[in-house]
Structures are given as structure tokens and as C-alpha cells.
Amino acid sequence: MKVCLDGFAMSLKKGTGLSTYSRELAKTLTSGGIDVSVLYGMDKLGRRPDLKWSRFIQRLMVHGEADSKEVLRYGTHAILYSLPYLLNMPLRPRQLHPPEWVERRGMEMHLPTGSDTYNVPSLYRVSQFYAFFFPKSFKISMPRKAGIDIYHSTSPLPVRMKGVPNVLTLHDLIPLILPHSTNVMLRH
């Protein structure tokens, strides 16, 4: 079995309880013999194939996921994804392959050991942006060779993977029971 986790919480610059949960879930699944892939939404990886992985790691470790207010970081992708979103066409993640010579120690907080890594630039922030205006999720379609059996979203994000069961961890009901105590977007 192969599970794909959203990488949103793991890519936050400063860890949260959700980051810890996502990281520990990946570790537990892997130790139980389940293959884990992680789908990130990192931006600005450039076009050079020889630098993609290094730029991904640099963006992940130094800059992290864009803050919801950093529209200049994800705004271009909001425009690029508008037609696929409106036509209900899925976005296609690209797999990132780590070169053997890149050191992975010290990255476990953001990058689970032994996991396949996929990316759709600015996916999570753009999906949240669109959810503010429209009540539908972004669709993702993984390559067949990825062999994903389940997509597990560890954060309340308006993203769904086509062709496999989608699981969402709902960590608590505080936003619904005490809406005045949080700024979580309830439509997500």
C-alpha cells in the first residue's frame, strides 16, 4: 500500500502541532511497512533540472510554505491555475528526485525519510485563495507510476486527489464550536 500525505504542515517554516502530527504519521506508516509519498506546494524551484532538488530543499528549509498574506509568492500560480480549476481539470504533480550526493540528515522535520517527493507549486495557498471565492476543491491527478492508494490530508485544505480514496484528519472541532476563538476559514 502507498499513502500520499499533504506536505503543507511539514513545509511550514515554524513547526506546529500539525507539523508534528504529519511528520510522526509519516514515520509511523513507514515503520509499519507502508510506502509514503508527500505532496508539497513549494514555489520558485526554477527551470533547471539539475538544480530542482537543491532549490526545493532550500525553499523548504529556509523559506517554507508561503504565508497566506504573501500573495506575490503564489499570485502567479493563482492565475496559471484558474483555467484548470474552472474547467475541473486536475493539476499534475511532478516528482522530485534527490541526487545521491545531497545530504538529507537534519531535514527530517520537513522531509520524511524514505518518502517519494512530489510538488505542485503554490498548490495549498492557491487552493485556499480560491476556496475564499468558490466552494470547490482543487483536483490533483498523480502519475500512474506513483502507485498511490490513498491520499491523506493532514490539514483542512481544499485539495482532492482523483482516482483514490481521500482521507482528512480533523484534529478538533474548535473552529466549529468556538468560531470566535480562531481565524480558520470554515469553508475549507
C-alpha positions as CSV (number, residue, x, y, z in Angstrom):
1,M,0.0,0.0,0.0
2,K,1.1,3.5,-0.7
3,V,-0.2,6.6,1.0
4,C,0.4,10.2,-0.2
5,L,0.3,12.8,2.6
6,D,-0.1,16.5,2.0
7,G,3.1,18.3,2.8
8,F,1.5,21.6,3.9
9,A,2.2,21.4,7.6
10,M,5.6,19.8,7.1
11,S,6.6,22.7,4.9
12,L,5.7,25.5,7.4
13,K,8.8,27.4,8.4
14,K,8.0,27.2,12.0
15,G,6.6,23.8,13.1
16,T,3.2,23.5,14.7
17,G,1.2,20.6,16.3
18,L,0.0,19.8,12.7
19,S,3.6,19.6,11.6
20,T,4.5,17.2,14.3
21,Y,1.4,15.1,13.6
22,S,2.2,14.9,9.9
23,R,5.8,14.0,10.5
24,E,5.0,11.4,13.1
25,L,2.3,9.9,10.9
26,A,4.8,9.5,8.0
27,K,7.3,7.9,10.4
28,T,4.7,5.5,11.8
29,L,3.3,4.5,8.4
30,T,6.9,3.9,7.1
31,S,7.9,1.8,10.1
32,G,4.7,-0.2,9.6
33,G,5.8,-1.2,6.1
34,I,3.6,1.3,4.2
35,D,5.2,3.4,1.4
36,V,4.7,7.1,1.9
37,S,4.8,9.9,-0.6
38,V,4.5,13.6,0.2
39,L,2.9,16.2,-1.9
40,Y,4.3,19.7,-1.4
41,G,3.3,23.1,-2.7
42,M,6.7,24.8,-2.8
43,D,7.2,27.7,-5.2
44,K,10.1,29.2,-7.1
45,L,12.1,26.0,-7.9
46,G,13.3,27.3,-11.3
47,R,13.5,25.5,-14.6
48,R,17.0,23.9,-14.4
49,P,16.5,20.2,-13.8
50,D,20.0,19.9,-12.2
51,L,19.0,22.4,-9.5
52,K,15.4,21.4,-8.9
53,W,16.1,19.3,-5.8
54,S,18.5,21.7,-4.3
55,R,16.2,24.6,-4.8
56,F,13.3,22.6,-3.4
57,I,15.3,21.8,-0.3
58,Q,16.4,25.4,0.0
59,R,12.8,26.7,-0.3
60,L,11.6,24.1,2.1
61,M,14.2,24.6,4.8
62,V,14.8,28.4,4.5
63,H,11.6,29.9,3.3
64,G,8.9,27.3,4.0
65,E,5.3,27.4,2.8
66,A,4.2,30.9,1.8
67,D,2.2,32.8,4.4
68,S,-1.4,33.2,3.3
69,K,-0.7,37.0,3.0
70,E,2.3,36.6,0.7
71,V,0.1,36.9,-2.4
72,L,3.1,37.9,-4.5
73,R,4.7,34.5,-3.8
74,Y,1.6,32.5,-5.0
75,G,-0.3,35.0,-7.1
76,T,1.2,34.0,-10.4
77,H,0.1,30.4,-9.9
78,A,-3.4,31.5,-8.9
79,I,-3.6,33.0,-12.4
80,L,-2.0,30.0,-14.1
81,Y,-4.3,27.5,-12.3
82,S,-7.5,29.4,-13.0
83,L,-8.4,27.7,-16.2
84,P,-7.8,24.1,-15.0
85,Y,-9.7,25.0,-11.8
86,L,-12.7,26.4,-13.6
87,L,-12.7,23.5,-16.1
88,N,-12.4,21.0,-13.2
89,M,-9.2,19.7,-14.7
90,P,-6.7,18.1,-12.3
91,L,-3.2,19.5,-11.7
92,R,-0.4,17.0,-12.2
93,P,2.3,16.9,-9.5
94,R,5.9,16.5,-10.6
95,Q,8.2,14.0,-8.8
96,L,11.4,15.5,-7.4
97,H,14.3,13.1,-7.4
98,P,17.1,13.7,-4.9
99,P,20.6,13.4,-6.3
100,E,22.6,10.8,-4.3
101,W,25.2,13.5,-3.4
102,V,22.7,15.7,-1.5
103,E,22.9,15.2,2.3
104,R,19.4,14.5,3.8
105,R,20.3,14.4,7.5
106,G,18.8,17.3,9.5
107,M,15.8,17.6,7.2
108,E,13.6,15.1,8.9
109,M,11.3,17.8,10.4
110,H,10.3,18.9,6.9
111,L,11.1,15.8,4.7
112,P,10.2,12.3,5.9
113,T,13.0,9.8,5.5
114,G,12.5,7.4,2.6
115,S,9.4,9.1,1.1
116,D,8.8,9.9,-2.6
117,T,8.5,13.7,-3.1
118,Y,6.0,15.4,-5.4
119,N,5.4,19.1,-5.9
120,V,2.7,21.4,-7.4
121,P,4.0,25.0,-7.0
122,S,1.9,27.0,-4.6
123,L,-0.8,24.4,-4.5
124,Y,-2.0,24.8,-1.0
125,R,-2.1,28.6,-0.8
126,V,-3.7,28.9,-4.2
127,S,-6.4,26.3,-3.2
128,Q,-7.1,28.3,0.0
129,F,-7.3,31.5,-2.1
130,Y,-9.8,30.0,-4.5
131,A,-11.8,28.5,-1.6
132,F,-12.5,32.0,-0.4
133,F,-14.4,32.7,-3.6
134,F,-15.6,29.2,-4.8
135,P,-17.0,26.2,-2.9
136,K,-15.0,23.5,-4.7
137,S,-11.6,21.8,-4.2
138,F,-8.6,21.7,-6.4
139,K,-8.2,18.3,-8.1
140,I,-4.8,16.5,-8.3
141,S,-4.0,13.6,-10.5
142,M,-0.9,11.6,-9.7
143,P,1.1,9.8,-12.4
144,R,0.1,6.1,-12.6
145,K,3.6,5.0,-11.8
146,A,3.3,6.7,-8.4
147,G,1.0,3.9,-7.4
148,I,-0.9,5.9,-4.8
149,D,-3.7,4.0,-3.0
150,I,-4.8,6.7,-0.5
151,Y,-4.4,10.5,-0.2
152,H,-4.4,11.6,3.4
153,S,-4.8,15.3,4.0
154,T,-3.4,16.2,7.4
155,S,-4.6,19.8,7.2
156,P,-8.0,21.2,6.3
157,L,-7.1,22.0,2.7
158,P,-9.5,22.2,-0.3
159,V,-7.4,19.7,-2.4
160,R,-8.7,16.3,-3.5
161,M,-6.8,13.5,-5.4
162,K,-8.6,11.9,-8.2
163,G,-8.9,8.1,-8.5
164,V,-8.1,7.2,-4.9
165,P,-9.9,7.4,-1.5
166,N,-9.3,10.8,0.2
167,V,-8.9,10.8,4.0
168,L,-8.9,14.0,6.0
169,T,-7.7,14.2,9.6
170,L,-10.0,16.6,11.5
171,H,-7.8,17.5,14.5
172,D,-10.5,19.2,16.5
173,L,-13.9,20.9,16.3
174,I,-12.8,24.2,17.9
175,P,-13.4,26.2,14.8
176,L,-17.0,25.0,14.6
177,I,-17.8,25.0,18.3
178,L,-15.9,28.2,19.3
179,P,-15.7,30.1,16.0
180,H,-14.7,33.3,17.8
181,S,-11.5,31.7,19.1
182,T,-9.8,31.1,15.7
183,N,-9.3,32.6,12.3
184,V,-9.6,29.2,10.5
185,M,-11.5,29.6,7.2
186,L,-14.6,27.5,7.9
187,R,-15.5,26.9,4.3
188,H,-12.3,24.8,3.9
